[in-house]
Amino acid sequence: MQIHSISRVLATPFIILAVGMIFYSYTYKKEYSAYIFVPVTILVALYVLHGPIDHWWKTKYPIKLDKKLKDWLSSHFAYYNTLNPSELEKFEYRMGLYLDGRLFKSIGAEQRDVPEDIKCMVAAHGIKMNMGHDDYLIGDMDRIFLYKHPFPSPAMQFLHTVETNIEDGVIILSLEQLTNAVLYSDDYYNVAYHAYSEAFIGVRKNYQYPDTTDTWDGIELVSGFSKEVLISQTGLPDLTLLPVHMTCFFTFPSSYKSVFPDHYEKFSAIFKQRP
């Protein structure tokens, strides 16, 4: 039997102890009630730290990825089918921990939980991008908010499909844009790769990234997307080129290597992989 929450297991004897001490002190010796603070303090600490404690436990004893998620990856995420057995184990291990360690919320009239397959669709891009790095969680980027359609936000009060806030550790995506990009990659720009690229850049600021200044024409040769199309699909009038290059490096690797051979080699070194 796999333990999903070690913090709850650890808390159980202290809950029993606290209840027993309360019963004993009020029934027999009230002076013993002062000692109730010991199990209560431990329980409070376990409650406050339950996230890191449970995550640490799952790194030691990971929960196997659900078969339905494996089936989704096999059907819709081509990269998954290219992995050898050791890489597959690594990818699934990281996927399970990522889904457990990151908050996903669907935003509409109210916040709702996100189905596991939708979480998997988003997370797969970040896991793939960081397969060559130990920090597959990408620092403190721990909240992913999903809108059904393009959305405004306090920082950008106009409709857009992707937003990354490094300071707050937040990624925001339009599910409509991402789903279309997964199903029809030649027609839709992949905003998940874009968001994870922005997160990667924000967390790893000291890397020597390729110079991508004035390379819009090359990006159109690689992807078929003009600058105007990319601005339209992202909703970002000041679209930055570096995350666009990273996105194309992963979504159109062959044509990217042909048009930007030097950039391809530099990104291969940065990501420690050759798509």
Accessible surface in RSA format (square Angstrom, percent):
REM  Atomic radii and reference values for relative SASA: ProtOr
REM  Chains: A
REM  Algorithm: Lee & Richards
REM  Probe-radius: 1.40
REM  Slices: 20
REM RES _ NUM      All-atoms   Total-Side   Main-Chain    Non-polar    All polar
REM                ABS   REL    ABS   REL    ABS   REL    ABS   REL    ABS   REL
RES MET A   1   225.36 116.7 139.59  92.4  85.76 204.2 113.21  96.2 112.15 148.6
RES GLN A   2    86.28  48.2  69.55  50.8  16.73  39.8  42.02  89.4  44.26  33.6
RES ILE A   3    53.39  30.4  44.10  32.9   9.28  22.4  47.72  34.4   5.67  15.4
RES HIS A   4   112.88  61.7 106.37  73.9   6.51  16.6  69.20  71.3  43.68  50.8
RES SER A   5    22.23  18.8  17.80  23.8   4.43  10.2  15.65  33.3   6.57   9.2
RES ILE A   6    15.69   8.9  15.62  11.6   0.07   0.2  15.62  11.2   0.07   0.2
RES SER A   7     6.07   5.1   5.12   6.8   0.95   2.2   2.32   4.9   3.75   5.3
RES ARG A   8   183.76  77.2 177.99  90.7   5.77  13.7  57.80  79.0 125.97  76.3
RES VAL A   9    73.20  48.2  66.93  60.6   6.27  15.1  70.05  60.9   3.14   8.5
RES LEU A  10    79.49  44.3  77.46  55.4   2.03   5.1  79.19  55.6   0.30   0.8
RES ALA A  11    14.36  13.2  14.36  22.2   0.00   0.0  14.36  20.2   0.00   0.0
RES THR A  12    67.97  48.3  67.62  68.6   0.35   0.8  47.86  64.3  20.10  30.4
RES PRO A  13    74.31  54.2  67.25  61.3   7.06  25.7  70.19  58.0   4.12  25.6
RES PHE A  14    59.48  29.8  59.37  36.8   0.11   0.3  59.48  36.1   0.00   0.0
RES ILE A  15    88.51  50.4  88.01  65.6   0.49   1.2  88.47  63.7   0.04   0.1
RES ILE A  16   116.24  66.1 111.64  83.2   4.59  11.1 114.24  82.3   2.00   5.4
RES LEU A  17    86.28  48.1  81.13  58.0   5.15  12.9  86.16  60.5   0.12   0.3
RES ALA A  18     9.18   8.4   9.18  14.2   0.00   0.0   9.18  12.9   0.00   0.0
RES VAL A  19    92.83  61.1  91.70  83.0   1.13   2.7  92.21  80.1   0.62   1.7
RES GLY A  20    35.92  44.3   0.00   N/A  35.92  44.3  33.00  90.5   2.92   6.5
RES MET A  21    41.37  21.4  35.89  23.8   5.48  13.0  36.01  30.6   5.36   7.1
RES ILE A  22    86.17  49.0  84.96  63.3   1.21   2.9  86.13  62.0   0.03   0.1
RES PHE A  23   130.74  65.4 124.57  77.2   6.17  16.1 130.62  79.2   0.12   0.4
RES TYR A  24    97.02  45.3  97.02  55.2   0.00   0.0  68.22  51.3  28.79  35.5
RES SER A  25     0.62   0.5   0.45   0.6   0.17   0.4   0.20   0.4   0.41   0.6
RES TYR A  26   151.70  70.8 130.09  74.0  21.60  56.2  85.52  64.3  66.17  81.6
RES THR A  27    72.92  51.9  41.45  42.0  31.47  75.0  37.38  50.2  35.54  53.7
RES TYR A  28   144.46  67.4 110.46  62.8  34.00  88.5  72.99  54.9  71.47  88.1
RES LYS A  29    93.90  45.8  91.74  56.3   2.17   5.2  46.14  41.5  47.76  50.9
RES LYS A  30   143.20  69.9 137.09  84.1   6.11  14.6  79.80  71.8  63.40  67.5
RES GLU A  31   120.63  69.3  99.69  75.4  20.94  49.9  68.09 131.7  52.54  42.9
RES TYR A  32    94.36  44.1  94.26  53.6   0.10   0.3  53.87  40.5  40.49  49.9
RES SER A  33    42.50  35.9  38.67  51.6   3.83   8.8  16.13  34.3  26.37  36.9
RES ALA A  34    70.76  65.1  52.87  81.6  17.89  40.7  65.03  91.6   5.73  15.2
RES TYR A  35   123.13  57.5 123.05  70.0   0.07   0.2  74.19  55.8  48.94  60.3
RES ILE A  36    40.43  23.0  40.43  30.1   0.00   0.0  40.43  29.1   0.00   0.0
RES PHE A  37   125.06  62.6 121.88  75.5   3.18   8.3 125.06  75.8   0.00   0.0
RES VAL A  38    67.25  44.3  65.00  58.8   2.25   5.4  66.97  58.2   0.28   0.8
RES PRO A  39     0.84   0.6   0.77   0.7   0.07   0.3   0.84   0.7   0.00   0.0
RES VAL A  40    66.09  43.5  65.98  59.7   0.12   0.3  66.09  57.4   0.00   0.0
RES THR A  41    80.18  57.0  76.10  77.1   4.09   9.7  64.46  86.6  15.72  23.8
RES ILE A  42    58.73  33.4  56.82  42.3   1.91   4.6  58.72  42.3   0.02   0.0
RES LEU A  43    38.48  21.4  33.90  24.3   4.58  11.5  34.18  24.0   4.30  11.6
RES VAL A  44    83.96  55.2  81.44  73.7   2.52   6.1  83.89  72.9   0.07   0.2
RES ALA A  45    44.68  41.1  38.46  59.4   6.22  14.1  44.50  62.7   0.18   0.5
RES LEU A  46    20.51  11.4  19.66  14.1   0.84   2.1  20.10  14.1   0.40   1.1
RES TYR A  47   165.37  77.2 158.54  90.2   6.83  17.8 115.41  86.7  49.96  61.6
RES VAL A  48   100.17  65.9  77.03  69.7  23.14  55.7  81.94  71.2  18.23  49.5
RES LEU A  49    91.15  50.8  91.15  65.2   0.00   0.0  91.15  64.0   0.00   0.0
RES HIS A  50    85.41  46.7  85.41  59.4   0.00   0.0  56.79  58.5  28.62  33.3
RES GLY A  51    34.86  43.0   0.00   N/A  34.86  43.0  30.86  84.7   4.00   9.0
RES PRO A  52    89.14  65.0  76.00  69.3  13.14  47.8  84.35  69.6   4.79  29.8
RES ILE A  53    41.95  23.9  38.54  28.7   3.41   8.2  41.95  30.2   0.01   0.0
RES ASP A  54    15.44  10.8  15.15  15.1   0.30   0.7   6.98  16.4   8.46   8.4
RES HIS A  55    40.73  22.3  40.65  28.3   0.08   0.2  35.12  36.2   5.61   6.5
RES TRP A  56   138.63  55.6 135.22  65.4   3.42   8.0 122.71  65.4  15.93  25.8
RES TRP A  57    47.53  19.1  47.53  23.0   0.00   0.0  46.48  24.8   1.05   1.7
RES LYS A  58    22.10  10.8  22.10  13.6   0.00   0.0   3.91   3.5  18.19  19.4
RES THR A  59    41.67  29.6  30.18  30.6  11.49  27.4  26.04  35.0  15.64  23.6
RES LYS A  60   120.54  58.8  97.42  59.8  23.12  55.0  42.98  38.7  77.56  82.6
RES TYR A  61   131.52  61.4 124.88  71.1   6.63  17.3  81.02  60.9  50.50  62.3
RES PRO A  62    51.30  37.4  44.13  40.2   7.17  26.1  44.35  36.6   6.95  43.2
RES ILE A  63    47.95  27.3  36.96  27.5  11.00  26.5  36.97  26.6  10.99  29.8
RES LYS A  64   173.59  84.7 154.54  94.8  19.05  45.4 104.22  93.8  69.38  73.9
RES LEU A  65    15.43   8.6   3.86   2.8  11.57  29.1   6.01   4.2   9.42  25.3
RES ASP A  66    79.82  55.9  69.08  68.8  10.74  25.4  28.58  67.3  51.25  51.1
RES LYS A  67   146.36  71.4 140.44  86.2   5.91  14.1 112.68 101.4  33.68  35.9
RES LYS A  68   166.94  81.4 159.67  98.0   7.27  17.3 103.94  93.6  63.00  67.1
RES LEU A  69    10.39   5.8  10.39   7.4   0.00   0.0  10.39   7.3   0.00   0.0
RES LYS A  70    66.92  32.6  65.99  40.5   0.93   2.2  22.37  20.1  44.55  47.4
RES ASP A  71    65.58  45.9  63.46  63.2   2.12   5.0  27.28  64.2  38.29  38.2
RES TRP A  72    41.60  16.7  36.08  17.5   5.51  12.9  24.42  13.0  17.18  27.9
RES LEU A  73     0.00   0.0   0.00   0.0   0.00   0.0   0.00   0.0   0.00   0.0
RES SER A  74    52.81  44.6  42.60  56.9  10.21  23.5  13.81  29.4  39.00  54.6
RES SER A  75    86.12  72.8  47.06  62.8  39.05  90.0  26.03  55.4  60.09  84.2
RES HIS A  76    78.42  42.9  59.27  41.2  19.14  49.0  39.19  40.4  39.23  45.7
RES PHE A  77    13.86   6.9  12.64   7.8   1.21   3.2  13.47   8.2   0.39   1.1
RES ALA A  78    80.14  73.7  68.07 105.0  12.07  27.5  72.08 101.5   8.06  21.3
RES TYR A  79    42.97  20.1  35.52  20.2   7.45  19.4  32.31  24.3  10.66  13.1
RES TYR A  80    17.85   8.3  15.74   9.0   2.11   5.5  11.15   8.4   6.70   8.3
RES ASN A  81    90.21  62.2  54.96  53.1  35.25  84.9  32.19  77.5  58.03  56.1
RES THR A  82   101.74  72.4  67.95  68.9  33.79  80.5  69.18  92.9  32.56  49.2
RES LEU A  83    23.83  13.3   5.00   3.6  18.83  47.3   5.26   3.7  18.57  50.0
RES ASN A  84    69.73  48.1  63.76  61.6   5.97  14.4  33.63  80.9  36.10  34.9
RES PRO A  85   114.20  83.2 104.36  95.1   9.83  35.7 108.72  89.8   5.47  34.0
RES SER A  86    77.97  65.9  66.72  89.0  11.26  25.9  50.87 108.3  27.11  38.0
RES GLU A  87    68.23  39.2  67.15  50.8   1.09   2.6  18.64  36.0  49.60  40.5
RES LEU A  88    53.84  30.0  53.84  38.5   0.00   0.0  53.84  37.8   0.00   0.0
RES GLU A  89   126.17  72.4 119.80  90.6   6.38  15.2  44.40  85.9  81.77  66.8
RES LYS A  90    79.84  38.9  74.24  45.6   5.59  13.3  44.63  40.2  35.21  37.5
RES PHE A  91     0.00   0.0   0.00   0.0   0.00   0.0   0.00   0.0   0.00   0.0
RES GLU A  92    28.95  16.6  26.66  20.2   2.28   5.4   6.78  13.1  22.16  18.1
RES TYR A  93    73.34  34.2  64.53  36.7   8.81  22.9  56.54  42.5  16.80  20.7
RES ARG A  94    17.81   7.5  17.81   9.1   0.00   0.0   0.01   0.0  17.80  10.8
RES MET A  95     0.00   0.0   0.00   0.0   0.00   0.0   0.00   0.0   0.00   0.0
RES GLY A  96    20.34  25.1   0.00   N/A  20.34  25.1  13.81  37.9   6.53  14.6
RES LEU A  97     3.62   2.0   3.21   2.3   0.42   1.0   3.24   2.3   0.38   1.0
RES TYR A  98     1.03   0.5   1.03   0.6   0.00   0.0   0.00   0.0   1.03   1.3
RES LEU A  99    18.99  10.6  10.78   7.7   8.20  20.6  11.02   7.7   7.96  21.4
RES ASP A 100    65.46  45.9  33.51  33.4  31.95  75.5  16.43  38.7  49.03  48.9
RES GLY A 101    27.43  33.8   0.00   N/A  27.43  33.8  13.28  36.5  14.14  31.7
RES ARG A 102    29.70  12.5  19.85  10.1   9.85  23.5   2.53   3.5  27.17  16.5
RES LEU A 103    82.92  46.2  75.83  54.2   7.09  17.8  80.20  56.3   2.72   7.3
RES PHE A 104     6.29   3.1   0.02   0.0   6.27  16.3   0.02   0.0   6.27  17.9
RES LYS A 105    45.99  22.4  45.99  28.2   0.00   0.0  16.59  14.9  29.40  31.3
RES SER A 106    29.88  25.3  29.53  39.4   0.35   0.8   9.31  19.8  20.58  28.8
RES ILE A 107    30.56  17.4  25.78  19.2   4.78  11.5  25.97  18.7   4.60  12.5
RES GLY A 108    55.73  68.7   0.00   N/A  55.73  68.7  34.58  94.9  21.15  47.4
RES ALA A 109   121.15 111.4  65.42 101.0  55.72 126.8  78.44 110.5  42.71 113.1
RES GLU A 110    99.37  57.1  87.77  66.4  11.60  27.6  36.33  70.3  63.04  51.5
RES GLN A 111   109.97  61.5  85.13  62.2  24.84  59.1  26.35  56.1  83.61  63.4
RES ARG A 112   148.86  62.5 143.52  73.2   5.34  12.7  48.09  65.7 100.77  61.1
RES ASP A 113   112.13  78.5  94.02  93.6  18.11  42.8  34.51  81.2  77.62  77.4
RES VAL A 114     7.66   5.0   1.70   1.5   5.96  14.4   2.33   2.0   5.33  14.5
RES PRO A 115    83.11  60.6  69.96  63.8  13.15  47.8  82.43  68.1   0.68   4.2
RES GLU A 116    86.50  49.7  81.87  61.9   4.63  11.0  51.39  99.4  35.11  28.7
RES ASP A 117    61.80  43.3  59.15  58.9   2.65   6.3  16.20  38.1  45.60  45.5
RES ILE A 118    38.35  21.8  38.35  28.6   0.00   0.0  38.35  27.6   0.00   0.0
RES LYS A 119    35.68  17.4  35.68  21.9   0.00   0.0   1.68   1.5  34.00  36.2
RES CYS A 120     0.00   0.0   0.00   0.0   0.00   0.0   0.00   0.0   0.00   0.0
RES MET A 121     7.80   4.0   7.80   5.2   0.00   0.0   0.90   0.8   6.90   9.1
RES VAL A 122     0.00   0.0   0.00   0.0   0.00   0.0   0.00   0.0   0.00   0.0
RES ALA A 123     0.00   0.0   0.00   0.0   0.00   0.0   0.00   0.0   0.00   0.0
RES ALA A 124     0.00   0.0   0.00   0.0   0.00   0.0   0.00   0.0   0.00   0.0
RES HIS A 125     2.73   1.5   2.73   1.9   0.00   0.0   0.00   0.0   2.73   3.2
RES GLY A 126     0.00   0.0   0.00   N/A   0.00   0.0   0.00   0.0   0.00   0.0
RES ILE A 127     0.00   0.0   0.00   0.0   0.00   0.0   0.00   0.0   0.00   0.0
RES LYS A 128    21.76  10.6  21.76  13.4   0.00   0.0   1.82   1.6  19.94  21.2
RES MET A 129     0.00   0.0   0.00   0.0   0.00   0.0   0.00   0.0   0.00   0.0
RES ASN A 130     0.00   0.0   0.00   0.0   0.00   0.0   0.00   0.0   0.00   0.0
RES MET A 131    14.71   7.6  12.79   8.5   1.92   4.6  12.97  11.0   1.73   2.3
RES GLY A 132    24.54  30.3   0.00   N/A  24.54  30.3  12.56  34.5  11.98  26.8
RES HIS A 133    11.76   6.4   9.23   6.4   2.52   6.5   3.67   3.8   8.09   9.4
RES ASP A 134   134.63  94.3 117.62 117.1  17.01  40.2  38.60  90.8  96.04  95.8
RES ASP A 135    53.97  37.8  46.09  45.9   7.87  18.6  34.58  81.4  19.39  19.3
RES TYR A 136    23.94  11.2  23.90  13.6   0.04   0.1  18.10  13.6   5.83   7.2
RES LEU A 137    33.16  18.5  32.73  23.4   0.44   1.1  32.73  23.0   0.44   1.2
RES ILE A 138     0.58   0.3   0.58   0.4   0.00   0.0   0.58   0.4   0.00   0.0
RES GLY A 139    29.21  36.0   0.00   N/A  29.21  36.0  21.67  59.5   7.54  16.9
RES ASP A 140   120.76  84.6 113.26 112.7   7.50  17.7  32.49  76.5  88.26  88.0
RES MET A 141     4.17   2.2   3.47   2.3   0.70   1.7   1.83   1.6   2.34   3.1
RES ASP A 142    55.79  39.1  54.72  54.5   1.07   2.5   7.91  18.6  47.89  47.8
RES ARG A 143    84.65  35.5  84.03  42.8   0.61   1.5  20.79  28.4  63.85  38.7
RES ILE A 144     0.28   0.2   0.28   0.2   0.00   0.0   0.28   0.2   0.00   0.0
RES PHE A 145    33.20  16.6  33.20  20.6   0.00   0.0  33.20  20.1   0.00   0.0
RES LEU A 146     3.15   1.8   2.52   1.8   0.63   1.6   2.52   1.8   0.63   1.7
RES TYR A 147    58.43  27.3  57.84  32.9   0.59   1.5  29.60  22.2  28.84  35.5
RES LYS A 148   146.26  71.4 140.45  86.2   5.81  13.8  83.62  75.3  62.65  66.7
RES HIS A 149   108.06  59.1 105.41  73.3   2.65   6.8  79.18  81.6  28.88  33.6
RES PRO A 150    52.44  38.2  40.06  36.5  12.38  45.0  40.06  33.1  12.38  77.0
RES PHE A 151     1.43   0.7   0.73   0.5   0.70   1.8   1.43   0.9   0.00   0.0
RES PRO A 152    71.73  52.3  66.80  60.9   4.92  17.9  66.81  55.2   4.92  30.6
RES SER A 153    11.55   9.8   4.60   6.1   6.95  16.0  11.30  24.1   0.25   0.3
RES PRO A 154   128.48  93.6 107.57  98.1  20.91  76.0 112.42  92.8  16.06  99.8
RES ALA A 155    77.04  70.8  37.53  57.9  39.51  89.9  48.67  68.5  28.37  75.2
RES MET A 156    47.36  24.5  45.50  30.1   1.87   4.5  29.56  25.1  17.80  23.6
RES GLN A 157   148.45  83.0 116.48  85.1  31.96  76.1  35.89  76.4 112.56  85.4
RES PHE A 158    83.45  41.7  75.44  46.7   8.01  20.8  83.45  50.6   0.00   0.0
RES LEU A 159   115.48  64.3 101.77  72.8  13.71  34.5 101.77  71.5  13.71  36.9
RES HIS A 160     0.58   0.3   0.00   0.0   0.58   1.5   0.58   0.6   0.00   0.0
RES THR A 161     7.33   5.2   7.33   7.4   0.00   0.0   7.33   9.9   0.00   0.0
RES VAL A 162     0.23   0.2   0.14   0.1   0.09   0.2   0.14   0.1   0.09   0.3
RES GLU A 163    13.73   7.9  11.17   8.5   2.55   6.1   6.46  12.5   7.27   5.9
RES THR A 164    27.45  19.5   1.32   1.3  26.13  62.3   1.33   1.8  26.12  39.5
RES ASN A 165    47.93  33.1  43.32  41.9   4.61  11.1  10.24  24.6  37.69  36.4
RES ILE A 166    63.00  35.9  49.30  36.7  13.70  33.0  49.30  35.5  13.70  37.2
RES GLU A 167   169.11  97.1 130.75  98.9  38.37  91.3  54.41 105.2 114.71  93.7
RES ASP A 168    76.50  53.6  64.67  64.4  11.83  28.0  12.57  29.6  63.93  63.8
RES GLY A 169     3.02   3.7   0.00   N/A   3.02   3.7   2.57   7.0   0.45   1.0
RES VAL A 170    11.38   7.5  11.37  10.3   0.01   0.0  11.37   9.9   0.01   0.0
RES ILE A 171     1.17   0.7   1.08   0.8   0.10   0.2   1.08   0.8   0.10   0.3
RES ILE A 172    20.96  11.9  20.96  15.6   0.00   0.0  20.96  15.1   0.00   0.0
RES LEU A 173     0.12   0.1   0.12   0.1   0.00   0.0   0.12   0.1   0.00   0.0
RES SER A 174     0.41   0.3   0.41   0.6   0.00   0.0   0.00   0.0   0.41   0.6
RES LEU A 175    39.11  21.8  39.07  28.0   0.04   0.1  39.11  27.5   0.00   0.0
RES GLU A 176    80.40  46.2  70.97  53.7   9.43  22.4  28.04  54.2  52.35  42.7
RES GLN A 177    15.52   8.7  14.54  10.6   0.98   2.3   2.29   4.9  13.22  10.0
RES LEU A 178     0.00   0.0   0.00   0.0   0.00   0.0   0.00   0.0   0.00   0.0
RES THR A 179    44.71  31.8  44.71  45.3   0.00   0.0  39.90  53.6   4.81   7.3
RES ASN A 180    35.63  24.6  35.63  34.4   0.00   0.0   0.00   0.0  35.63  34.4
RES ALA A 181     1.97   1.8   0.20   0.3   1.77   4.0   0.20   0.3   1.77   4.7
RES VAL A 182    28.37  18.7   4.83   4.4  23.54  56.7   9.74   8.5  18.63  50.5
RES LEU A 183    90.65  50.5  62.56  44.8  28.09  70.6  65.01  45.7  25.63  69.0
RES TYR A 184   120.29  56.2 113.05  64.3   7.24  18.8  77.69  58.4  42.60  52.5
RES SER A 185    57.05  48.2  51.75  69.1   5.30  12.2  23.13  49.3  33.92  47.5
RES ASP A 186   107.41  75.2  93.71  93.3  13.71  32.4  28.27  66.5  79.14  78.9
RES ASP A 187    89.03  62.4  77.47  77.1  11.56  27.3  18.12  42.6  70.91  70.7
RES TYR A 188    75.96  35.5  73.57  41.9   2.39   6.2  30.15  22.7  45.81  56.5
RES TYR A 189     3.79   1.8   3.09   1.8   0.69   1.8   3.79   2.8   0.00   0.0
RES ASN A 190    11.38   7.9   9.47   9.2   1.91   4.6   2.27   5.5   9.11   8.8
RES VAL A 191     0.00   0.0   0.00   0.0   0.00   0.0   0.00   0.0   0.00   0.0
RES ALA A 192     0.00   0.0   0.00   0.0   0.00   0.0   0.00   0.0   0.00   0.0
RES TYR A 193     8.53   4.0   8.53   4.9   0.00   0.0   6.04   4.5   2.50   3.1
RES HIS A 194     0.41   0.2   0.41   0.3   0.00   0.0   0.00   0.0   0.41   0.5
RES ALA A 195     0.06   0.1   0.06   0.1   0.00   0.0   0.06   0.1   0.00   0.0
RES TYR A 196     0.39   0.2   0.39   0.2   0.00   0.0   0.39   0.3   0.00   0.0
RES SER A 197     0.00   0.0   0.00   0.0   0.00   0.0   0.00   0.0   0.00   0.0
RES GLU A 198    44.24  25.4  39.50  29.9   4.74  11.3  15.69  30.3  28.55  23.3
RES ALA A 199     0.00   0.0   0.00   0.0   0.00   0.0   0.00   0.0   0.00   0.0
RES PHE A 200     0.00   0.0   0.00   0.0   0.00   0.0   0.00   0.0   0.00   0.0
RES ILE A 201    38.44  21.9  38.37  28.6   0.07   0.2  38.37  27.6   0.07   0.2
RES GLY A 202    12.19  15.0   0.00   N/A  12.19  15.0   8.83  24.2   3.35   7.5
RES VAL A 203    55.09  36.2  26.21  23.7  28.88  69.6  31.63  27.5  23.45  63.6
RES ARG A 204    23.63   9.9  18.09   9.2   5.54  13.2  14.33  19.6   9.30   5.6
RES LYS A 205   156.43  76.3 129.37  79.4  27.05  64.4  76.05  68.5  80.38  85.6
RES ASN A 206   139.88  96.5 118.86 114.9  21.02  50.6  36.15  87.0 103.73 100.3
RES TYR A 207    77.91  36.4  64.12  36.5  13.79  35.9  49.77  37.4  28.14  34.7
RES GLN A 208   160.05  89.5 143.44 104.8  16.61  39.5  64.82 138.0  95.23  72.2
RES TYR A 209    44.82  20.9  17.90  10.2  26.92  70.1  18.07  13.6  26.75  33.0
RES PRO A 210     7.11   5.2   0.00   0.0   7.11  25.8   1.12   0.9   5.99  37.2
RES ASP A 211   105.26  73.7  88.40  88.0  16.86  39.9  46.09 108.5  59.16  59.0
RES THR A 212    13.49   9.6  10.79  10.9   2.71   6.5   0.02   0.0  13.47  20.4
RES THR A 213    94.56  67.3  75.24  76.3  19.32  46.0  58.31  78.3  36.24  54.8
RES ASP A 214   129.10  90.4  98.32  97.9  30.78  72.8  31.73  74.7  97.37  97.1
RES THR A 215    23.26  16.5  19.36  19.6   3.90   9.3  23.26  31.2   0.00   0.0
RES TRP A 216    43.00  17.3  40.37  19.5   2.63   6.2  30.52  16.3  12.48  20.2
RES ASP A 217   118.91  83.3 114.03 113.5   4.88  11.5  37.32  87.8  81.60  81.4
RES GLY A 218    11.13  13.7   0.00   N/A  11.13  13.7   7.47  20.5   3.66   8.2
RES ILE A 219     0.02   0.0   0.02   0.0   0.00   0.0   0.02   0.0   0.00   0.0
RES GLU A 220    77.99  44.8  74.77  56.6   3.23   7.7  15.18  29.4  62.81  51.3
RES LEU A 221   134.46  74.9 108.95  77.9  25.51  64.1 112.11  78.7  22.35  60.2
RES VAL A 222     8.86   5.8   0.00   0.0   8.86  21.3   0.00   0.0   8.86  24.0
RES SER A 223    11.07   9.4   0.01   0.0  11.06  25.5   1.96   4.2   9.11  12.8
RES GLY A 224    58.41  72.0   0.00   N/A  58.41  72.0  31.50  86.5  26.91  60.3
RES PHE A 225     8.97   4.5   8.77   5.4   0.20   0.5   8.77   5.3   0.20   0.6
RES SER A 226    22.40  18.9  21.91  29.2   0.49   1.1  16.58  35.3   5.82   8.2
RES LYS A 227    85.24  41.6  82.06  50.3   3.18   7.6  31.06  28.0  54.19  57.7
RES GLU A 228   121.64  69.8 114.85  86.9   6.79  16.2  67.79 131.1  53.85  44.0
RES VAL A 229    59.30  39.0  57.22  51.8   2.09   5.0  59.28  51.5   0.02   0.1
RES LEU A 230     0.46   0.3   0.46   0.3   0.00   0.0   0.46   0.3   0.00   0.0
RES ILE A 231    45.26  25.8  44.70  33.3   0.56   1.4  44.70  32.2   0.56   1.5
RES SER A 232    88.40  74.7  58.96  78.7  29.44  67.8  32.24  68.7  56.15  78.7
RES GLN A 233    31.46  17.6  25.52  18.7   5.94  14.1  18.41  39.2  13.05   9.9
RES THR A 234     0.00   0.0   0.00   0.0   0.00   0.0   0.00   0.0   0.00   0.0
RES GLY A 235    18.75  23.1   0.00   N/A  18.75  23.1  15.01  41.2   3.73   8.4
RES LEU A 236    18.67  10.4  18.67  13.4   0.00   0.0  18.67  13.1   0.00   0.0
RES PRO A 237    83.15  60.6  67.04  61.1  16.11  58.5  67.92  56.1  15.23  94.7
RES ASP A 238   129.66  90.8 106.90 106.4  22.75  53.8  41.92  98.7  87.74  87.5
RES LEU A 239    16.55   9.2   0.14   0.1  16.41  41.2   0.90   0.6  15.65  42.1
RES THR A 240    80.71  57.4  73.19  74.2   7.52  17.9  49.87  67.0  30.84  46.6
RES LEU A 241    20.80  11.6  17.16  12.3   3.63   9.1  17.16  12.1   3.63   9.8
RES LEU A 242    26.78  14.9  26.21  18.8   0.57   1.4  26.21  18.4   0.57   1.5
RES PRO A 243     3.26   2.4   3.26   3.0   0.00   0.0   3.26   2.7   0.00   0.0
RES VAL A 244     0.00   0.0   0.00   0.0   0.00   0.0   0.00   0.0   0.00   0.0
RES HIS A 245     0.00   0.0   0.00   0.0   0.00   0.0   0.00   0.0   0.00   0.0
RES MET A 246     0.00   0.0   0.00   0.0   0.00   0.0   0.00   0.0   0.00   0.0
RES THR A 247     0.67   0.5   0.67   0.7   0.00   0.0   0.67   0.9   0.00   0.0
RES CYS A 248     1.24   0.9   1.24   1.4   0.00   0.0   0.00   0.0   1.24   1.3
RES PHE A 249     0.00   0.0   0.00   0.0   0.00   0.0   0.00   0.0   0.00   0.0
RES PHE A 250     5.65   2.8   0.00   0.0   5.65  14.7   0.00   0.0   5.65  16.2
RES THR A 251    36.00  25.6  12.23  12.4  23.77  56.7  15.98  21.5  20.02  30.3
RES PHE A 252    30.94  15.5  25.93  16.1   5.01  13.0  30.94  18.8   0.00   0.0
RES PRO A 253    35.12  25.6  34.56  31.5   0.57   2.1  34.79  28.7   0.34   2.1
RES SER A 254    94.40  79.8  80.29 107.1  14.12  32.5  49.24 104.9  45.16  63.3
RES SER A 255    38.54  32.6  31.97  42.7   6.57  15.1  34.09  72.6   4.45   6.2
RES TYR A 256     0.00   0.0   0.00   0.0   0.00   0.0   0.00   0.0   0.00   0.0
RES LYS A 257    93.60  45.7  91.56  56.2   2.04   4.9  48.91  44.0  44.69  47.6
RES SER A 258    90.39  76.4  58.93  78.6  31.46  72.5  33.77  71.9  56.61  79.3
RES VAL A 259    50.80  33.4  27.19  24.6  23.61  56.9  32.18  28.0  18.62  50.5
RES PHE A 260    24.56  12.3  21.06  13.0   3.50   9.1  24.56  14.9   0.00   0.0
RES PRO A 261    72.78  53.0  71.83  65.5   0.95   3.5  72.38  59.8   0.41   2.5
RES ASP A 262   101.55  71.1  98.68  98.2   2.87   6.8  21.66  51.0  79.89  79.7
RES HIS A 263    27.05  14.8  26.99  18.8   0.06   0.2  24.17  24.9   2.87   3.3
RES TYR A 264     5.93   2.8   5.93   3.4   0.00   0.0   0.46   0.3   5.48   6.8
RES GLU A 265    79.33  45.5  74.23  56.2   5.10  12.2  45.02  87.1  34.32  28.0
RES LYS A 266   106.31  51.9 101.49  62.3   4.82  11.5  61.34  55.2  44.97  47.9
RES PHE A 267     0.00   0.0   0.00   0.0   0.00   0.0   0.00   0.0   0.00   0.0
RES SER A 268     7.72   6.5   4.13   5.5   3.59   8.3   4.42   9.4   3.30   4.6
RES ALA A 269    75.52  69.4  51.30  79.2  24.22  55.1  62.70  88.3  12.82  34.0
RES ILE A 270    17.30   9.8  12.20   9.1   5.10  12.3  16.60  12.0   0.70   1.9
RES PHE A 271     0.00   0.0   0.00   0.0   0.00   0.0   0.00   0.0   0.00   0.0
RES LYS A 272   133.65  65.2 103.78  63.7  29.87  71.1  67.87  61.1  65.77  70.1
RES GLN A 273    33.39  18.7  22.02  16.1  11.37  27.1  27.75  59.1   5.64   4.3
RES ARG A 274   136.05  57.1 104.75  53.4  31.30  74.5  60.96  83.3  75.09  45.5
RES PRO A 275    48.40  35.3   3.85   3.5  44.55 162.0  36.12  29.8  12.28  76.3
END  Absolute sums over single chains surface
CHAIN  1 A    14957.9      12606.5       2351.4       9048.9       5909.1
END  Absolute sums over all chains
TOTAL         14957.9      12606.5       2351.4       9048.9       5909.1
